[in-house]
Amino acid sequence: MKIAIDGIEMEVDKGTTVLEVARKAGIEIPTLCHLKGIHEASSCRICLVEVGPRLMASCTLVAEEGMKIQTNTPKVREARKTVIELLLSDHKRECPTCLRSENCELQSIANGFNLRNIRFEGERSKSGIDVSSLSVVRDAEKCILCGRCVTVCGNVQTVHAIGFANRGFHTTIAPAYQKPLADAICVNCGQCIMTCPVGALYEKENIEDVWKAIADPGKFVVAQTAPAVRVALGEEFGLPIGTRVTGKMVAALRKLGFDKVFDTDFAADLTIMEEGTELLKRLGTGENLPLMTSCCPGWVKFVEQFYPDMLDNLSTCKSPHQMEGALIKSYFASKMGIDPQKIVVVSIMPCVAKKFEGQREELSFNGLQDVDYVLTTRELAQMIKEGGIDFVNLPDESFDNPFGEGTGAGVIFGATGGVAEAALRTVFELVAGKELDTVEYTAVRGIEGIKEATIELPNGKTIHTAVASGLGNARKIFDMVKRGEKSYQFIEVMACPGGCVTGGGQPIVDPQTMEKINLKAERAKAIYEEDRDLPLRKSHQNPYIQKIYEEFLVETNGHVSHEYLHTHYLKRNKF
């Protein structure tokens, strides 16, 4: 079709929106609610353009033959400016102290329109802040009702924890019956935070708790970092998406005052040893198949709430950071002669669901939680900035042992399909009884929402594997299994689309950048680069894993390992 936009004649395919046409022509049209492929509802009306005598929302307006579009007329500019002013008139304007300041889409658009005064002042919505959840904070007075969070929670994650309530000026977004978020069916994945254009949704911060622990001379404070953090943290300091900053991250944590800095990759290797053995046992008995991974707390809670009849299929393994926390307060404390009660374990995670997980009663031993505090990637970046650390110019440093060595198999936990691939690397050799040449199982790699692979083991058994990222995709797999349409022996699920690299605690990237750069692919690429750069790429090859079994864990799935490394989950009566 031939159309004209701001006097530029173009040929476009049928079905192309005017917003897409404008961006193809290099014309910038502001948007607040639009998320390509996720939320395309034209609810904010900031993307208005002039078509003939009418103003129309460009994000959902499909181009037609002969259409003449104008994006920069006085009428368009005045309409857009009015929309922004109306949004700001009912917005809690505390920009200097808002955690989204300088990374807020509304603030950016307002600055772009040179807004210095707001013509519309009067009554403003009052609703308070919901801090009931252990993971997510809701500040409805900052909400602009764009609907992105509702769409990602309902359509992408299929959880439907929040929705629109009331009408007119009193419209709000909230859980059913205006319940606190802690009493809703929220699984704490944090994808609502990642889609929010303003500061209406954010993680429950533990920064001050950690500063206080570090300052206490009677505490021994230990940090452990997940694999996905190292490929995203640099973005908070202006480095390109997908830059690996492992060594700088370790150096920064030491400068912040942590007594030891450990790598959660070590515990990821430990998870593979335990989970791989568990898989082989279940394959032998045929019971509780398919085995489903239990590394992702959002996924575990999803099963508890929506598929409680399949809880026995979950692996009994704790997630890696919980395993490591338990070992820090037992094995490490004993070796160092430190009272476990004085140890504070801080997990640096790409995830806000880990905050909820860290406080679960099931994940404790002898009255002590395995993990005391969880910081997101964003929170760690904030602490580094508060500490006045020149992050970009830090020299690289190495993790501390005995929990500082991980293999490539542990690193790839950060990408969707990584747990499945890491498990296959070890399970193959445990069955074969010898080292095999095969290291990479690419069939389970990629950023697709659902992946399938069939693996033939050396003993003749077959493992039909499914990998899902995003809870909507997990639901599709589950429903196919329950209908008898599919049969698997192993299922890996990560609650967040793309896996931990795009978790709810990672740096927030604006939608325009995400349309230009494949965020999931770039961060996952960095994960696999680190895997290839490591001398050991299979979990069972880790000498520190071998040592801890000899000295402390007795034998794989033995009595001691089960006490510290395994747990159980039950149907949730309270969300």
MOZIRA-V462367 format. One record per pair of residues at least 6 apart in sequence whose ideal C-beta (glycine too) atoms are under 7 Angstrom apart, sorted by the first residue. I is the first residue (numbers start at 1). J is the second residue. D is the distance in whole Angstrom. If there is no record, write none. Layout:
BEGIN
I:J:D ; I:J:D
END
This chain:
BEGIN
1:11:7 ; 1:12:6 ; 1:14:6 ; 1:63:6 ; 1:64:7 ; 1:65:5 ; 2:9:7 ; 2:11:6 ; 2:65:7 ; 2:66:7 ; 3:10:6 ; 3:12:6 ; 3:21:7 ; 3:63:5 ; 3:66:7 ; 3:67:4 ; 3:69:7 ; 4:68:5 ; 4:69:7 ; 5:21:6 ; 5:22:6 ; 5:25:6 ; 5:27:7 ; 5:69:4 ; 5:71:7 ; 6:27:6 ; 6:70:6 ; 6:71:6 ; 6:72:6 ; 8:25:5 ; 10:21:6 ; 10:25:6 ; 12:21:5 ; 12:63:5 ; 15:62:6 ; 16:63:5 ; 17:58:7 ; 17:59:6 ; 17:60:7 ; 17:61:6 ; 17:62:6 ; 17:63:7 ; 18:49:6 ; 18:58:4 ; 18:61:5 ; 18:63:6 ; 18:69:6 ; 19:29:6 ; 19:34:7 ; 19:47:6 ; 19:58:4 ; 19:59:5 ; 21:63:6 ; 22:29:5 ; 22:58:6 ; 22:71:6 ; 27:71:6 ; 29:47:5 ; 29:49:7 ; 29:58:5 ; 29:71:6 ; 30:46:5 ; 30:47:6 ; 30:80:7 ; 30:109:5 ; 30:112:7 ; 31:46:6 ; 31:47:5 ; 31:59:6 ; 32:44:4 ; 32:46:5 ; 32:105:6 ; 32:106:6 ; 32:109:7 ; 32:144:7 ; 32:146:6 ; 32:197:5 ; 33:39:6 ; 33:41:6 ; 33:43:5 ; 33:44:4 ; 33:146:4 ; 33:147:6 ; 33:148:6 ; 34:40:6 ; 34:47:7 ; 34:59:4 ; 34:511:7 ; 35:148:6 ; 35:195:6 ; 35:511:6 ; 36:515:6 ; 38:151:6 ; 38:152:6 ; 38:156:6 ; 39:147:6 ; 39:148:5 ; 39:151:4 ; 40:59:6 ; 40:60:6 ; 41:147:6 ; 42:57:4 ; 42:59:5 ; 42:60:4 ; 43:146:6 ; 43:147:5 ; 44:144:7 ; 44:146:5 ; 45:57:6 ; 45:83:5 ; 46:80:6 ; 46:83:5 ; 46:84:7 ; 46:109:7 ; 47:57:6 ; 47:58:5 ; 47:59:5 ; 48:55:5 ; 48:56:7 ; 48:57:6 ; 48:76:6 ; 48:79:5 ; 48:80:6 ; 49:56:6 ; 49:58:5 ; 49:69:5 ; 49:70:7 ; 49:71:5 ; 49:76:6 ; 50:70:4 ; 50:73:5 ; 50:75:6 ; 50:76:5 ; 51:67:6 ; 51:69:6 ; 55:75:7 ; 55:76:7 ; 55:79:5 ; 70:76:7 ; 80:113:7 ; 81:113:5 ; 84:109:6 ; 84:110:6 ; 84:113:6 ; 84:115:6 ; 85:115:7 ; 85:118:5 ; 85:119:6 ; 85:120:6 ; 86:120:6 ; 87:106:7 ; 87:144:5 ; 88:110:7 ; 88:118:5 ; 89:118:6 ; 89:120:4 ; 89:121:6 ; 90:124:5 ; 90:125:6 ; 91:142:6 ; 91:144:7 ; 92:141:4 ; 92:142:5 ; 95:101:5 ; 95:107:6 ; 98:104:7 ; 98:199:4 ; 99:199:6 ; 99:202:6 ; 100:198:6 ; 100:199:4 ; 101:107:7 ; 103:508:6 ; 104:198:5 ; 104:199:6 ; 105:197:4 ; 105:198:7 ; 105:510:6 ; 106:144:6 ; 106:197:6 ; 106:198:5 ; 125:141:6 ; 126:141:7 ; 127:140:4 ; 127:141:6 ; 127:172:6 ; 129:137:6 ; 129:138:7 ; 129:139:5 ; 130:137:7 ; 130:138:4 ; 130:180:6 ; 130:181:5 ; 131:137:5 ; 131:204:7 ; 132:180:4 ; 132:181:6 ; 132:182:4 ; 133:181:4 ; 133:182:5 ; 133:186:7 ; 133:188:7 ; 133:204:7 ; 134:204:6 ; 134:355:5 ; 134:356:4 ; 134:359:6 ; 135:188:4 ; 135:190:7 ; 135:203:7 ; 135:204:6 ; 135:352:4 ; 135:353:6 ; 135:355:5 ; 135:356:5 ; 136:181:6 ; 136:186:7 ; 136:188:6 ; 136:190:6 ; 136:192:7 ; 136:193:6 ; 136:201:6 ; 136:203:7 ; 136:204:7 ; 136:352:6 ; 137:202:5 ; 137:204:5 ; 138:181:6 ; 138:200:7 ; 138:201:6 ; 139:199:7 ; 139:200:5 ; 140:172:5 ; 140:173:7 ; 140:200:7 ; 142:198:5 ; 142:199:5 ; 142:200:4 ; 143:173:6 ; 143:200:4 ; 144:198:6 ; 145:171:6 ; 145:173:7 ; 146:197:6 ; 148:195:4 ; 148:196:7 ; 148:197:7 ; 149:162:6 ; 149:173:7 ; 149:192:4 ; 149:195:6 ; 149:196:6 ; 149:201:6 ; 150:162:6 ; 150:163:6 ; 150:164:7 ; 150:173:6 ; 152:191:5 ; 152:192:6 ; 152:195:5 ; 153:159:5 ; 153:160:6 ; 153:161:5 ; 153:162:6 ; 153:192:6 ; 154:160:5 ; 156:191:7 ; 156:470:6 ; 156:472:5 ; 156:497:7 ; 157:189:6 ; 157:191:6 ; 157:470:7 ; 157:471:4 ; 157:472:6 ; 158:471:6 ; 158:472:4 ; 158:475:5 ; 159:185:6 ; 159:186:7 ; 159:187:6 ; 159:471:6 ; 161:175:6 ; 161:184:5 ; 161:185:5 ; 161:186:4 ; 162:173:6 ; 162:174:6 ; 162:175:6 ; 163:173:7 ; 164:171:6 ; 164:173:6 ; 165:172:5 ; 165:174:5 ; 165:178:7 ; 166:172:6 ; 175:181:6 ; 175:184:3 ; 176:184:7 ; 183:575:6 ; 184:575:6 ; 185:305:6 ; 185:575:6 ; 186:575:7 ; 187:298:5 ; 187:301:4 ; 187:302:5 ; 187:353:7 ; 187:495:7 ; 188:297:7 ; 188:298:6 ; 188:301:7 ; 188:352:6 ; 188:353:4 ; 188:356:5 ; 189:298:4 ; 189:353:6 ; 189:495:4 ; 189:496:6 ; 189:504:6 ; 190:203:7 ; 190:351:7 ; 190:352:4 ; 190:353:7 ; 190:503:7 ; 190:504:2 ; 190:505:6 ; 191:496:6 ; 191:504:6 ; 192:201:5 ; 193:201:5 ; 193:202:6 ; 193:203:7 ; 193:352:7 ; 193:504:5 ; 194:504:6 ; 194:508:6 ; 203:352:5 ; 203:376:5 ; 203:379:7 ; 203:505:6 ; 204:355:6 ; 205:379:6 ; 206:373:4 ; 206:374:7 ; 206:375:6 ; 206:379:7 ; 207:379:5 ; 207:382:6 ; 207:383:6 ; 209:373:5 ; 210:346:6 ; 210:373:5 ; 210:375:6 ; 213:219:5 ; 213:221:5 ; 213:344:4 ; 214:221:5 ; 214:256:7 ; 214:257:4 ; 214:258:7 ; 218:342:6 ; 219:342:6 ; 219:344:5 ; 220:259:5 ; 220:338:5 ; 220:342:5 ; 220:343:5 ; 221:258:5 ; 221:259:5 ; 221:344:5 ; 221:346:6 ; 222:258:7 ; 222:259:6 ; 222:260:5 ; 222:262:6 ; 222:328:6 ; 222:343:6 ; 222:344:7 ; 222:345:5 ; 222:346:7 ; 223:253:5 ; 223:258:4 ; 223:261:5 ; 223:262:7 ; 223:346:5 ; 223:348:6 ; 224:262:4 ; 224:263:7 ; 224:264:5 ; 224:321:6 ; 224:324:5 ; 224:345:7 ; 224:347:5 ; 224:348:7 ; 225:249:6 ; 225:263:6 ; 225:264:6 ; 225:348:4 ; 226:264:5 ; 226:321:7 ; 226:348:7 ; 226:349:5 ; 226:350:6 ; 226:414:7 ; 226:500:7 ; 227:264:7 ; 227:265:6 ; 227:268:7 ; 227:410:7 ; 227:411:5 ; 227:413:5 ; 227:414:4 ; 227:527:6 ; 228:350:4 ; 228:414:4 ; 228:500:4 ; 228:501:5 ; 228:503:6 ; 229:249:7 ; 229:348:5 ; 229:349:7 ; 229:350:6 ; 229:377:5 ; 230:244:6 ; 230:245:6 ; 230:246:4 ; 230:249:6 ; 231:242:6 ; 231:244:6 ; 231:414:7 ; 231:501:6 ; 231:523:5 ; 231:526:4 ; 231:527:6 ; 232:350:7 ; 232:377:5 ; 232:501:7 ; 232:506:5 ; 232:507:5 ; 232:523:6 ; 233:245:5 ; 233:249:6 ; 233:377:6 ; 233:380:7 ; 233:381:6 ; 234:243:4 ; 234:245:4 ; 235:241:6 ; 235:507:4 ; 236:378:7 ; 236:381:4 ; 236:507:5 ; 237:391:5 ; 237:392:5 ; 239:245:7 ; 239:392:7 ; 241:517:6 ; 241:519:6 ; 241:522:5 ; 241:523:7 ; 242:522:4 ; 242:523:5 ; 242:525:6 ; 242:526:4 ; 244:526:5 ; 244:529:7 ; 244:530:6 ; 247:396:2 ; 247:397:6 ; 248:391:6 ; 248:394:4 ; 248:396:6 ; 250:261:5 ; 250:397:5 ; 250:398:6 ; 250:399:6 ; 251:394:4 ; 251:395:6 ; 251:396:7 ; 251:397:4 ; 252:384:5 ; 252:389:5 ; 252:391:6 ; 252:394:6 ; 253:261:5 ; 254:261:6 ; 254:397:7 ; 255:387:7 ; 255:389:5 ; 256:383:6 ; 256:387:5 ; 260:400:5 ; 261:399:6 ; 261:400:6 ; 262:324:7 ; 262:399:6 ; 262:400:6 ; 262:403:4 ; 262:404:6 ; 263:399:4 ; 263:403:6 ; 263:404:5 ; 263:406:5 ; 264:320:5 ; 264:321:5 ; 264:324:6 ; 265:406:2 ; 265:410:3 ; 265:411:6 ; 266:324:7 ; 266:403:4 ; 266:404:7 ; 266:405:6 ; 266:406:5 ; 266:410:7 ; 266:544:6 ; 267:320:4 ; 267:321:6 ; 267:323:4 ; 267:324:4 ; 268:320:5 ; 268:406:6 ; 268:410:3 ; 268:413:4 ; 269:406:6 ; 269:407:6 ; 269:409:6 ; 269:410:5 ; 269:539:4 ; 269:542:5 ; 269:545:5 ; 270:323:6 ; 270:545:6 ; 270:565:7 ; 271:295:7 ; 271:317:6 ; 271:320:5 ; 271:323:6 ; 272:409:6 ; 272:422:5 ; 272:423:6 ; 272:426:5 ; 272:539:4 ; 273:426:7 ; 273:539:6 ; 273:540:6 ; 273:545:6 ; 273:556:6 ; 274:317:5 ; 274:556:7 ; 274:557:6 ; 274:561:7 ; 274:565:6 ; 275:315:5 ; 275:317:5 ; 275:423:6 ; 276:423:5 ; 276:426:5 ; 276:427:5 ; 276:430:6 ; 277:556:5 ; 277:557:5 ; 278:291:7 ; 278:315:6 ; 278:316:7 ; 278:317:7 ; 278:557:7 ; 279:291:5 ; 279:423:7 ; 279:427:6 ; 279:490:6 ; 280:427:6 ; 280:430:7 ; 282:288:6 ; 282:289:6 ; 282:291:5 ; 283:461:6 ; 283:489:6 ; 288:312:5 ; 288:313:5 ; 289:489:5 ; 290:313:6 ; 290:488:4 ; 290:489:5 ; 290:490:6 ; 290:491:5 ; 291:313:7 ; 291:315:6 ; 291:489:7 ; 291:490:5 ; 292:313:5 ; 292:314:5 ; 292:315:7 ; 292:491:5 ; 292:493:7 ; 293:315:6 ; 293:419:5 ; 293:492:5 ; 293:493:6 ; 294:300:6 ; 294:314:5 ; 294:315:4 ; 294:317:6 ; 294:319:7 ; 295:319:5 ; 295:320:6 ; 295:413:7 ; 295:419:6 ; 296:493:6 ; 296:494:5 ; 296:495:5 ; 297:319:7 ; 297:353:4 ; 297:354:6 ; 297:356:6 ; 297:357:4 ; 298:353:4 ; 298:495:3 ; 299:474:7 ; 299:493:5 ; 299:494:7 ; 299:495:5 ; 300:314:7 ; 300:569:6 ; 302:471:5 ; 302:474:7 ; 302:495:7 ; 303:310:6 ; 303:311:6 ; 303:314:6 ; 304:311:7 ; 304:569:6 ; 304:571:6 ; 304:572:5 ; 305:572:6 ; 305:575:7 ; 307:478:6 ; 308:571:4 ; 311:569:5 ; 311:570:7 ; 311:571:7 ; 314:569:6 ; 316:566:4 ; 316:567:6 ; 316:568:6 ; 317:565:6 ; 317:566:6 ; 318:363:6 ; 318:565:6 ; 318:566:6 ; 318:567:5 ; 319:357:7 ; 320:413:7 ; 321:347:4 ; 321:349:7 ; 321:354:7 ; 321:371:6 ; 322:357:7 ; 322:363:5 ; 322:370:5 ; 322:371:6 ; 323:565:5 ; 324:403:6 ; 325:345:4 ; 325:347:7 ; 325:370:4 ; 325:371:4 ; 326:365:6 ; 326:370:4 ; 326:564:4 ; 326:565:7 ; 327:564:6 ; 328:343:6 ; 328:345:5 ; 329:340:4 ; 329:343:5 ; 329:345:7 ; 329:368:6 ; 330:340:7 ; 330:564:6 ; 331:548:6 ; 331:552:5 ; 332:402:7 ; 333:340:5 ; 333:343:6 ; 340:368:6 ; 341:368:7 ; 344:372:5 ; 345:371:5 ; 345:372:5 ; 346:372:7 ; 346:373:5 ; 346:375:6 ; 347:354:6 ; 347:358:7 ; 347:371:5 ; 347:374:5 ; 348:375:5 ; 348:380:5 ; 349:374:5 ; 349:376:6 ; 349:505:6 ; 350:377:5 ; 350:500:5 ; 350:501:7 ; 350:503:4 ; 350:505:5 ; 350:506:5 ; 351:500:6 ; 351:503:4 ; 351:504:6 ; 351:505:5 ; 352:376:6 ; 352:504:4 ; 352:505:5 ; 353:495:7 ; 353:504:7 ; 354:374:5 ; 355:374:5 ; 357:363:7 ; 358:369:6 ; 358:371:4 ; 358:374:5 ; 359:369:7 ; 362:567:5 ; 362:568:7 ; 362:569:7 ; 363:369:7 ; 363:370:5 ; 363:567:6 ; 364:370:6 ; 365:564:6 ; 376:505:3 ; 377:505:5 ; 377:506:5 ; 377:507:6 ; 378:505:6 ; 378:507:6 ; 384:391:5 ; 398:404:7 ; 401:544:7 ; 402:544:5 ; 405:542:6 ; 405:544:5 ; 406:542:7 ; 407:534:6 ; 407:536:4 ; 407:537:6 ; 407:538:6 ; 407:539:6 ; 407:541:6 ; 407:542:5 ; 408:531:4 ; 408:532:7 ; 408:534:5 ; 408:536:7 ; 408:537:4 ; 409:422:4 ; 409:425:5 ; 409:426:7 ; 409:537:6 ; 409:538:6 ; 409:539:4 ; 410:422:7 ; 410:539:7 ; 411:527:6 ; 411:530:5 ; 411:531:5 ; 411:534:7 ; 412:418:3 ; 412:421:6 ; 412:422:6 ; 412:527:6 ; 412:528:7 ; 412:531:5 ; 413:419:6 ; 413:422:7 ; 414:499:7 ; 414:500:5 ; 414:501:5 ; 414:527:5 ; 415:499:5 ; 415:501:6 ; 415:524:4 ; 415:527:5 ; 415:528:7 ; 416:447:7 ; 416:467:6 ; 416:469:4 ; 416:494:5 ; 416:498:6 ; 416:499:3 ; 417:444:4 ; 417:445:5 ; 417:446:7 ; 417:451:6 ; 417:467:5 ; 417:492:7 ; 418:499:7 ; 419:492:5 ; 420:444:5 ; 420:465:6 ; 420:467:5 ; 420:490:7 ; 420:492:4 ; 421:441:5 ; 421:444:5 ; 421:445:7 ; 422:539:6 ; 424:441:5 ; 424:455:6 ; 425:439:6 ; 425:537:7 ; 425:538:5 ; 426:538:6 ; 426:539:5 ; 426:540:5 ; 428:436:6 ; 428:438:7 ; 428:457:7 ; 428:458:7 ; 429:435:6 ; 429:436:6 ; 429:538:7 ; 429:540:7 ; 431:457:5 ; 431:458:5 ; 431:459:5 ; 432:458:4 ; 439:537:5 ; 443:453:4 ; 444:451:6 ; 444:453:5 ; 444:465:6 ; 444:467:5 ; 447:498:5 ; 447:520:4 ; 447:521:6 ; 447:524:7 ; 449:468:7 ; 449:469:6 ; 449:470:5 ; 449:473:4 ; 449:497:7 ; 450:466:7 ; 450:468:5 ; 450:473:5 ; 450:476:7 ; 450:477:6 ; 451:467:4 ; 452:465:7 ; 452:466:5 ; 453:465:5 ; 454:462:6 ; 454:464:5 ; 455:463:5 ; 455:465:6 ; 456:462:6 ; 457:463:6 ; 463:489:5 ; 463:490:6 ; 464:487:6 ; 464:488:5 ; 464:489:5 ; 465:488:6 ; 465:490:5 ; 466:477:5 ; 466:488:5 ; 466:491:5 ; 467:492:5 ; 468:474:4 ; 468:477:5 ; 468:493:5 ; 469:494:5 ; 469:496:7 ; 469:497:5 ; 469:498:6 ; 469:499:5 ; 470:497:4 ; 471:495:5 ; 474:493:5 ; 477:491:7 ; 480:486:4 ; 481:488:7 ; 494:500:6 ; 496:502:5 ; 496:503:5 ; 496:504:6 ; 498:520:4 ; 501:520:6 ; 501:523:4 ; 501:524:5 ; 501:527:7 ; 502:519:6 ; 502:520:5 ; 502:523:7 ; 509:519:6 ; 531:537:6 ; 536:542:6 ; 539:545:7 ; 549:555:7 ; 549:556:7 ; 552:560:7 ; 553:560:5 ; 553:561:4 ; 554:560:5 ; 554:561:7
END
